[in-house]
């Protein structure tokens, strides 16, 4: 499927960005990019051109991912997507196109063919009454992505605690078509500001498209988030890294069953993906790097080792880890903030149980039997797959083989990655042992997928 990118050479949106339209001729689908660039102009200086290019490329990828339904592909999942994107230095980006295409294909589970042409007009179009592009602030020592999840909250607290005199700038993103992240992020930032005062800076950017697109698998969400973060980091200096806090078990996202090897396992912060993106950034002249400080920690260890546990215990319930937070139709308790049955919810609950904080209400309670392993309904798939893995009691070697099936990894780090997954399995086992009914425990310990 070929998608074209059209840029109006003169007109701009009210948010100080060019009018950009995406069209998929074979499907008849089209949408316009909706990015509130005024938020970036309010809080950041203009970065070098490669960082602007990278943000634009990331935004186009995200919007195409939402525009083209997977149902149009032969296998109802893997799409062949071709697009030519205008950038300031097409020769440089075309030299590195294969590497970037490989990284994005790995991220979304599709086959991307992105090429580049010359950008013959400006993307950023400030209003005439803007007196200055940059509001002078204390320069941050680092930039961190802030999703509103538990890991990003712990990452924020750890950065602020370990750098007691420094300013940290956090970058949030929300899609106007998805309710929740905007307020989740803001509520937590308000709590952090209440504790750390003016050391907390926050840039929250709306980015999506109109119409929003029907594809909701959101596999490309992290590349847009990284694009925004690299933009902000590069305005602060070449030596400023972008922190992406994600516990190692979720980042690796071991395929729970053979059927999940491939695109069914998300790769938002997978080490191979981050390594690939860092390689491309270096090759196109962007010095900032994406780092995951929780690469070798389970979610429970992130909670347990948080550098201000008292603060975390007071505000953790404002964070949302759920992958299905906006699909409440099958929830028993629809006022809950987490579904309770997706793997991020299960890992979250196991992590909180590890430190005695499993006090939250969930849409469905896996421990009380509200998620039945014997059901044929799709809502049990995650738990059933994980129960299958637990029941097999995999060895370190077997876990390593599973990890390698989901992406290339640094062989020297493979034992550490395997140990992260092994310890995460133990956290979930402990949750079931401590809280689950005897029937659920039997199902989880004997189930074979």
C-alpha positions in Angstrom: 0.0 0.0 0.0 1.4 3.3 -1.1 0.8 6.4 1.0 1.6 9.9 -0.2 2.6 12.9 1.9 1.4 16.3 0.8 2.5 19.6 2.4 0.7 22.8 1.7 3.6 25.2 0.9 2.0 28.3 2.5 -0.9 27.6 4.8 -0.5 26.5 8.4 -2.6 25.1 11.2 -3.5 27.2 14.2 -0.9 25.2 16.1 2.0 26.7 14.0 2.7 23.7 11.8 2.3 23.1 8.1 -0.9 21.5 6.8 0.2 17.9 6.0 -2.1 15.4 4.4 -1.7 11.6 4.1 -3.4 9.8 1.2 -3.6 6.1 0.5 -4.8 5.8 -3.1 -5.5 2.1 -3.1 -7.7 2.3 0.0 -9.2 5.8 -0.6 -8.3 6.7 3.0 -6.8 10.1 3.9 -6.1 12.1 7.0 -4.4 15.3 8.1 -1.6 15.3 10.7 -2.7 17.1 13.9 0.3 18.1 16.0 0.3 21.0 18.5 3.7 22.4 17.6 3.0 25.6 19.7 3.6 23.5 22.8 7.1 22.7 21.6 7.7 26.3 20.6 6.5 27.5 24.0 8.9 25.3 25.9 11.9 24.6 23.6 14.3 26.3 21.4 14.5 25.1 17.7 16.7 22.0 17.5 19.1 21.1 14.6 17.4 20.1 11.4 18.0 16.3 11.7 15.9 16.3 14.9 13.1 18.2 13.2 13.3 15.6 10.4 13.2 12.7 12.8 10.1 14.1 14.6 8.3 14.6 11.3 9.2 11.1 10.1 8.1 9.6 13.4 4.8 11.5 13.2 4.1 10.3 9.7 4.9 6.7 10.6 2.5 6.9 13.6 -0.3 8.4 11.5 0.1 5.9 8.7 0.0 3.1 11.2 -3.4 4.3 12.4 -4.6 5.2 8.9 -4.2 1.8 7.1 -6.2 -1.0 8.8 -4.5 -4.3 9.2 -7.7 -6.0 8.0 -6.6 -4.9 4.4 -3.6 -7.1 4.5 -3.6 -10.7 3.3 -3.1 -12.2 6.8 -5.1 -9.5 8.5 -2.0 -8.2 10.2 1.2 -7.6 8.2 0.9 -4.6 5.9 3.3 -3.6 3.2 3.6 0.1 3.6 5.4 2.4 1.2 5.9 6.2 1.6 8.2 8.9 0.5 8.7 11.6 3.2 10.1 15.1 2.6 13.1 16.0 4.8 15.8 18.6 4.9 18.6 16.2 3.9 17.1 13.4 1.8 20.5 12.1 0.7 21.6 11.4 4.3 18.3 9.8 5.3 18.2 7.6 2.1 21.7 6.4 3.0 20.2 5.1 6.2 16.8 4.1 5.0 17.4 0.3 5.2 18.4 0.6 8.9 15.4 2.7 9.8 13.0 0.6 7.8 14.3 -2.5 9.6 13.8 -0.9 13.0 10.2 0.3 12.2 9.3 -3.0 10.6 10.4 -4.8 13.8 8.4 -2.3 15.9 5.1 -2.6 14.1 5.3 -6.1 12.6 4.9 -4.7 9.1 7.1 -4.4 6.0 8.0 -0.7 5.7 9.7 0.9 2.7 10.3 4.5 3.5 12.3 6.7 1.1 13.0 10.5 1.3 12.7 13.5 -1.0 13.7 17.1 -0.6 11.6 19.3 1.7 11.1 22.5 -0.2 9.2 24.5 2.5 9.2 25.0 6.2 7.3 22.6 8.4 7.4 24.9 11.5 5.3 28.1 10.9 5.3 30.4 14.0 2.6 33.0 14.3 3.7 36.6 13.6 2.8 37.7 17.1 5.2 35.2 18.7 7.8 37.5 20.3 10.3 34.7 20.9 10.5 31.1 20.1 12.1 30.1 23.4 11.0 30.9 27.0 14.2 30.9 29.0 14.2 28.1 31.6 16.8 26.5 33.8 18.4 24.0 31.4 17.6 20.4 32.4 20.4 17.8 32.9 18.3 15.2 31.2 15.0 14.6 29.4 12.7 11.7 30.3 9.6 10.4 28.6 6.5 10.5 30.8 3.6 8.3 29.8 1.6 8.3 33.0 2.4 4.7 33.7 4.0 3.2 36.8 7.5 2.8 35.3 7.7 6.3 34.0 6.6 7.6 37.4 9.3 5.6 39.2 11.8 6.8 36.6 10.8 10.4 37.2 11.2 10.0 41.0 14.5 8.3 40.7 15.9 11.0 38.4 14.7 13.8 40.8 16.0 12.0 43.9 19.4 11.1 42.4 20.0 14.6 41.1 18.8 16.7 44.1 19.8 20.1 42.7 19.0 19.5 39.0 16.1 20.4 36.8 14.5 17.5 34.9 12.3 18.0 31.8 9.6 15.4 31.2 8.0 14.9 27.8 4.4 13.7 27.5 2.3 12.8 24.5 -1.4 12.2 24.0 -3.5 11.4 21.0 -6.8 13.4 21.0 -8.6 10.3 19.9 -7.5 8.4 23.0 -8.9 9.6 26.3 -6.9 9.2 29.6 -3.2 9.8 29.0 -3.5 13.6 28.9 -5.1 13.8 32.4 -3.1 10.8 33.8 0.2 12.5 32.9 -0.9 16.0 34.2 -2.2 14.6 37.5 1.0 12.9 38.2 3.2 15.9 37.1 1.1 18.1 39.5 2.0 15.7 42.3 5.7 15.7 41.4 5.7 19.5 41.3 4.1 19.6 44.7 7.0 17.7 46.0 10.0 18.8 43.9 8.7 22.3 43.0 10.3 24.1 40.1 12.8 21.3 39.4 10.0 19.6 37.4 9.5 20.9 33.8 6.9 19.4 31.6 6.3 19.4 27.8 3.0 17.7 26.9 2.3 17.6 23.1 -0.9 16.6 21.4 -0.2 14.5 18.3 -2.5 12.5 16.1 -4.5 13.0 13.0 -7.9 14.0 11.6 -9.9 11.8 11.1 -8.2 9.7 13.7 -7.9 6.4 11.7 -9.5 3.1 12.5 -6.4 1.0 13.3 -6.0 0.8 17.1 -3.1 -1.6 17.6 -0.8 1.4 18.2 2.4 -0.5 17.6 4.2 2.7 16.4 3.3 4.8 19.5 6.8 4.6 20.9 8.5 6.0 17.8 6.4 9.1 18.0 7.1 9.4 21.7 10.9 9.0 21.0 10.7 11.5 18.2 9.2 14.1 20.5 11.7 13.3 23.2 14.7 13.6 20.9 13.4 16.9 19.6 13.3 18.3 23.2 16.6 16.6 24.2 18.5 18.1 21.2 17.4 21.6 22.1 19.0 21.1 25.5 22.4 20.0 24.1 24.2 17.2 22.3 25.2 15.5 25.6 21.6 15.3 26.9 20.3 11.7 26.8 16.6 10.8 26.5 15.5 8.5 29.3 12.8 5.9 28.5 11.9 4.1 31.7 10.5 0.6 31.0 11.0 -2.5 33.1 13.2 -5.1 31.4 10.5 -7.8 31.3 8.0 -5.7 29.5 10.7 -4.3 27.2 11.8 -7.8 26.2 8.1 -8.9 26.1 9.0 -12.6 25.7 6.6 -14.3 23.3 4.3 -16.3 25.6 3.4 -18.9 23.0 4.8 -19.8 19.6 1.9 -18.0 18.0 3.0 -14.8 19.6 6.5 -14.9 18.1 6.4 -11.9 15.8 4.0 -9.0 15.5 1.7 -10.2 18.3 4.3 -9.3 20.9 4.8 -5.5 21.3 8.3 -4.1 21.1 7.9 -0.6 22.4 11.2 -0.5 24.3 12.8 -3.7 23.1 16.6 -3.5 23.4 17.0 -4.4 19.7 14.6 -1.6 18.7 16.3 1.0 20.9 19.8 -0.1 19.7 18.6 0.2 16.1 17.1 3.7 16.6 20.3 4.9 18.4 22.3 3.7 15.5 20.2 5.5 13.0 20.2 8.7 15.1 24.0 8.7 15.2 24.3 8.1 11.4 22.0 11.1 10.6 23.8 13.5 12.9 21.8 13.4 16.1 24.0 13.0 19.1 21.3 12.3 21.7 20.8 8.7 22.8 17.8 6.8 24.1 18.5 5.0 27.3 16.4 2.6 29.5 17.6 2.7 33.1 15.3 -0.3 34.0 16.6 -2.6 31.3 17.6 -5.3 33.8 14.9 -4.8 36.4 11.5 -6.4 36.8 8.5 -4.2 37.5 8.6 -5.4 41.1 12.2 -4.4 41.5 11.5 -1.0 40.0 8.8 -0.5 42.7 10.9 -2.0 45.5 14.0 0.0 44.7 12.3 3.4 44.0 14.4 6.1 45.6 11.4 7.7 47.3 9.1 4.9 48.3 7.0 7.1 50.6 6.1 9.5 47.7 5.5 6.5 45.4 3.2 4.9 47.9 1.1 8.1 48.1 0.6 8.6 44.4 1.2 5.3 42.5 -2.6 4.8 42.2 -2.8 7.8 39.9 -0.7 6.0 37.3 -2.1 3.7 34.7 -0.3 0.7 33.3 -3.3 -1.0 31.5 -3.1 -1.9 27.8 -6.9 -2.0 27.6 -7.9 0.9 29.8 -10.3 2.2 27.2 -12.0 -1.1 26.4 -14.3 -1.4 29.4 -17.2 -3.3 27.8 -16.3 -6.6 29.4 -15.2 -5.2 32.7 -17.2 -6.2 35.8 -16.2 -3.0 37.6 -16.1 -0.3 34.9 -15.1 2.5 37.3 -11.7 0.8 37.8 -8.6 2.4 36.3 -7.0 -0.9 35.2 -8.6 -3.9 33.4 -6.7 -6.5 35.6 -6.4 -9.1 32.8 -3.8 -7.8 30.3 -0.2 -8.6 30.9 0.8 -5.0 31.9 -1.9 -5.2 34.5 -0.8 -8.6 35.8 2.8 -7.5 36.0 1.7 -4.3 37.8 -0.3 -6.2 40.3 2.5 -8.7 40.9 4.9 -5.8 41.4 2.7 -4.0 43.9 2.0 -7.3 45.7 5.8 -7.7 46.1 5.9 -4.6 48.4 2.4 -5.0 50.0 0.7 -2.4 47.8 -1.8 -4.6 46.0 -4.8 -2.6 47.1 -6.2 -1.4 43.8 -9.6 -2.3 42.3 -9.4 -3.9 38.8 -12.0 -4.3 36.0 -11.6 -8.1 36.5 -9.8 -9.9 39.2 -7.6 -12.7 37.9 -7.0 -14.0 41.5 -10.7 -14.5 42.4 -11.4 -16.4 39.1 -13.1 -13.5 37.2 -10.7 -14.4 34.3 -11.4 -18.0 33.6 -8.7 -20.0 31.9 -11.2 -22.5 30.5 -13.2 -19.8 28.7 -13.1 -19.6 24.9 -13.5 -15.9 24.9 -10.6 -13.7 23.9 -10.4 -11.8 27.2 -8.5 -14.7 28.8 -5.9 -15.0 26.1 -3.1 -13.0 27.9 -3.5 -14.8 31.2 -3.9 -18.2 29.5 -0.7 -17.7 27.5 1.2 -16.6 30.6 -0.1 -19.5 32.6 1.1 -21.8 29.9 4.6 -20.4 30.2 4.6 -20.6 34.0 3.4 -24.2 34.0 6.3 -25.2 31.8 8.9 -23.9 34.4 11.3 -22.9 31.6 15.0 -23.1 32.2 17.2 -20.1 31.6 18.3 -21.6 28.2 14.6 -22.0 27.2 13.9 -18.4 28.1 16.9 -17.2 26.2 15.7 -19.1 23.1 12.3 -17.5 23.4 13.9 -14.1 23.7 16.0 -14.6 20.6 12.9 -15.6 18.7 11.5 -12.1 19.3 14.5 -10.1 18.1 18.2 -10.0 17.9 19.9 -9.3 21.3 23.4 -8.7 22.5 24.6 -12.2 23.3 26.8 -10.9 26.2 23.6 -9.6 27.8 21.4 -12.6 27.1 21.9 -14.2 30.6 20.9 -11.0 32.3 17.8 -10.6 30.0 16.9 -14.2 30.8 17.2 -13.6 34.5 14.9 -10.6 34.3 12.1 -12.7 32.7 12.8 -15.5 35.2 12.4 -13.2 38.2 9.2 -11.6 36.7 7.7 -15.1 36.4 8.4 -15.6 40.1 6.7 -12.3 40.9 3.5 -13.4 39.1 3.7 -16.9 40.8 4.0 -15.1 44.2 0.9 -13.0 43.4 -1.1 -16.2 42.6 0.2 -18.0 45.6 -0.6 -15.1 47.9 -4.0 -14.0 46.5 -5.5 -16.5 44.1 -8.2 -19.1 44.8 -7.1 -22.8 44.9 -8.9 -23.3 41.6 -7.0 -20.5 39.9 -3.8 -21.7 41.3 -4.5 -25.2 39.9 -5.4 -23.8 36.5 -2.3 -21.6 36.3 0.0 -24.4 37.4 -1.3 -27.1 35.1 -2.4 -25.3 32.0 -0.7 -26.2 28.7 -1.4 -24.1 25.7 
